[in-house]
Amino acid sequence: MIFLNTMIMGTLISISAYSWMGMWMGLEINLLSIIPLFNSTKNMFSSESSLKYFLTQAMASLVLLFSIILMMSQTEFISPSMNSSFMMLLNSALLMKLGAAPFHFWFPEVMEGLNWNNCLILLTWQKIAPMILIMNNPLNMKFMVIIILVSLIISSLMSLNQISLRKILTFSSINHIAWMISTMMTSFSIWLLYFVIYSMITLNIILIFNYTNSFYLKQIINSVNYNKTLKFTLMLNFMSLAGLPPFIGFIPKWLTINWMIYNNFYLVAFMLTISTSIILFVYMRIIFSSLLISHLEPKMSQIKINNFWMILINTFTLTSFIIMVLFINMA
């Protein structure tokens, strides 16, 4: 519990710091706190993931500290200069911490060795500090557009033919990172709305995976075929995560596309739409597999699922129809 508290404290220190060194210290407190959490399950895979995460984050922290020192040396430690090359180096280090492509090389491998609770932390909470820090930096628009396009292309192509649920969520996260970077270039309020909705939907999906102890497609398909309520809620959450109307996941994507077009980012808006279609295919493959395959493994029949709790934890998604109608009426 103490490591969880210090992890949260590190993130809060980082996003509320008035200096670059304070920001860097907050990120380091967060890193040193999350490693014991990742390694708490005491197995070979979690230890390997913890080591990979530590090495990549330490390398990103080294680049971050180097860029901060270079910027501060320009003005004799009084106020950092906004030299574009140094800022690009600093933003690259933050993007590596975030897991955006092409700095994503560590992300799938680390996710594959974690349990679902740690996966949830990595997919949601660990995105907050790097994103807010990037948002408060002067952004090189051409550089950020390249990051967005590369993230969209890699996440779309790499998610095809995946059978690991953790890797599917990883590449889905990289795709959503591209969407959130797009919102960071235009509006903080849209980014906040996008991040909250994404986190809630991801929480629902991971709760289902954790409840059924499923890590691969075959396992979750057998689990949802045993329970119709589970199948229904999983379908709703995946369609909402894909941004299909009238689910609540459509609202932030709709606002993002509108802002992209309004600010003349036509290529980015087009690529966002195309990549979402490919990611939707990946999600629909899971949904259709659960609908068309009715064979049950003998072991799966032993899993007892409480329908009440499944509906309760997915209330956010189940009420998305009402929220969507209210939002359209207000707009």
N, C-alpha and C positions, 0 to 999 in steps of 0.2 A: 504493500500500500504506500509505503514511503517513496518508492521509486516512481509510482504513478503520480503522486503529489509533486515531486520535484520535476517530473517531465512536464506537467502542466505549468509549473512555476517558470521553467526555462522558456517555454513558448511565450508566456505573458511578459517576461523580462525582455525577450527579443523584440516583440512587436511594440513595446512601450518605451524602449530605450531612446535616449536623445543623442547618442553617439554611435558611430560604427563599431567601436570596441565593445560597448555595452550590448549591441545587437549580436556581435560575435560570441560574447560570453554567454548570452542567453541560449544561443544555438548549441553551444558546447555543453551546457548544463542539461539541455534536453537530450542530447546524444548520449551522455554518460548515464542518464537515468533510464533510457529506453533499452539499452543493451541488456541489463539484468532482467527486464521484463521479457525480452525476446528469448532469453536463455533460461527462463524459469521452468520450462517443461522437462529439462534434463534429458534430452535425447540427442542423438548424433546430428539429426537434420536441423534442429533449432540452434545447436551450437555452431554449425557451419553457416547458417543464415546470419546469426549474430556477428560472426567474424567478418563475413562479406559486407554486411551493412556497416560495421565499424570502419573497415578499411576504406570503403568508398566515401563514407561521410567524412572521415578524417582527411582524405585527399581533397574533398571539396572544401573543407574548413581551412586547409592549408592554402589553397588558391584564394579563398575569400580573404584570409588574413593578409596574404601577400598583396592583393589588390587594394585593401584598405590602407596598408602601410604606404603603398605607392601614391595613393590619392592624398593622404595626410602629409606626406613629405613635400608635396607641391606648395603647401601653404604653412609650413613650419608648425604643424600640429594645432593650428587654430581652427580652420574650417576646410573640409575636404573640397578639392576642386572637382568639377564635374567633367573631367576629361573623358571623352566618349570611349576611347579604347580601354581605359581603366574600368569604366562603368560596364562595358560589355564583358570584361573579364569577371567582374563582380557578379553580374547577372548570370553568367554562365555557371559560376559556382553555386548560386542559389537554384538554378534550373537542375543542376546535378543532384542537389539535395531533394529537389521536388520529384525527380524521376521523369522529367520531360525528355522526349527524344530530341537529338541523338545521344543524350546523356543517360539513357535508360538502361544501359547494359546490366546494371546490378539488380534492377527492379524485379523481373520475373524470377530470377534465381533466389533472391531473398524471400520473396513471397511463397515460393514452393516449399520452403522448409518450416514455415510458421504455422501455428494453430490459428483457428478462425478469430479468436479474440485479438491476437496480435496483428492479424491481417487487417482487422477493422481499424486498429490504431494507425497502421501504416497508410491505409487508403484514405483516411479522413483527417485525424488530428495532425498528423505530421505534414500535411499540406498547408496548414494555416500560416505558420511563420514565414516560410519561403515566399508564399504568394503575396502576403501583405508587404513584405520587404521589397519584392520586385515592383509592386504597385507604387510604392513610395519613391522609387528610383526614377531618374530620367531615362526614358525608354528609347532605344534606337528602333524605330518602327520597322525598318527593313530587316533587322536582325530578328525581331520578335515574329514577324510574318514568316520568316524562314523556319523558325522553331515550330510555329503552329502547323505549317504545311508538312514538315517532316514528321511531327507527332501524329498527324492525321493519317498520313500514308503508312507509316510503320505500324500503328495500332490497328488499322483496318486490315492490312495484309497478314500480319502475324497472328491475328485472332482467328483466322480461318483454320479449320481442321484441328483446333485445339480440343483435347479431351479433358484436360485438367481444369477444374473450376477455378482454382486460384490463379492460373495463368489467364483464363478468360476475363476474370475481374481485373487482373493487372493491365492487360491491353485495353480493356474498357476504361480503366482509370487514366491511362495515357491519352486516350481519345477525349475524355472529359477534361483533362488538363489543358488540351488545346482549346477546347471551348471556353474554359475559365480564363485562360490567357487572353483570348479574344475579348472577353468581357472586361478584363483588367485594362485593356487599351481604351475602353470607351466609358464605362460607368462602374463605380464601386458598388452601388446599390444592386445592379444586376448581378455582379459577381457574388455578392453576399446571398442574394436569393438563390442563385444557381448552386452555390456551395452547400447551403442548408438543405435544399431539396435533394441534391445528390447524396449528401451524407445520410439523410433519413432513409432514402430508398436502399442505399448500400447496407445500412444497418438492418433493414428488414430482410434482405436477401441473405446476409451472413448469418442472421439468427436462424433462418430456415436451414441453411447448410450445417450450421453447428448443432442444431436440434436433431437432425437426422444423421450427423456424423458422416457427411458426404464430402468427398474430395475430388471425385471424378464423375463424368457424365452418366456412366452406367449406374453408379450408386444413387444419384439424385433421381434419375428416371424411375428406378425401382421403388424408391421411397415415395415419390409423389403418386405413383400408380396404386400404391396401397391406401392412400388417403386423398379423397377428392378435395377436401378443404385445403390441404397443403398444395395440391396441384393448382387450384384456383388462385390462391394467394401468390404462388410463385409466378404464374403467368401474368398476373396484374403487375407485379413488381418489375419483371423484366420488360414488359411493354412500357411501363412508366420510365424505366431507366433508358430505354431506347428513344424516348421523346415522342411517343405516339399520342395524338389527340384522341380522346379528351382527358388523358391522364395528366397528372400535375407535372410530370417531367417535361411536358411539351412547353409549358409556360416560359421557363428561362431560355430554352432554345429558340423559341419564337421571338422573344425580346432581343436576344443576341443577334439573330439574323437581321432583324429590323435595324438595329444600331449599326451593324456592319454595312448594310446597304446605305443607310443615312450618311455614314462617314466615308463612302466611296471605296470600301474594301470589298469589291465585287468578287475578286478571285478567292479571297478567304471565305466569303459567304458561300460561294459555289462548292469549294472543297469541303467545308463543314457539312453541307447537305449531302454530298456524295459519300463521305466517310460514314455519316450516320446511317445511310442506307445499307452499307456493308456490315456495320456493327449490328444493325437490326436483323440482318440475315443470320448472324451468329446466334442472336437471342431466339429468333424464331425456330432455329434448328433444335434448340433445347425444348422449346414449347411443343413443337410438332412431334418430336421424339417421345415426349411424355404422353401425347394424345394418341399416337398411333401404335406404340409398343405397350401391350397389355400383359406381357409375361412377367411374373413375379419370381424373384429369387426366394428360396425357402428361408434364408436367413433374415430377409427384410421383413417377413411377416411378424417377427418378434418385436419390431419397433412400435411403441405405443405413443401416439401423438394426441395431445389434448387440443381439440378443435377450438375451444374457447380461447386458449392462449394464442393460437395461431391467428385468430381473427383479431384479438386484442392488440398484438404487436404490429399488425398490418392495418390498423385503423387509419393511419395517415394515408395509405394508398387507397383504401376502400372509400374514403371520403373525398378522393381527388376529383370525382365527377362534380360534386357540389361546389368545391373550391374553384374548379375550372369555369363553371357556369357563372359564379359570382364575379370572377375576374373579368370574364368577357363582358358582362353587364356593366361593370365599373369602367372598363376601357371604352 
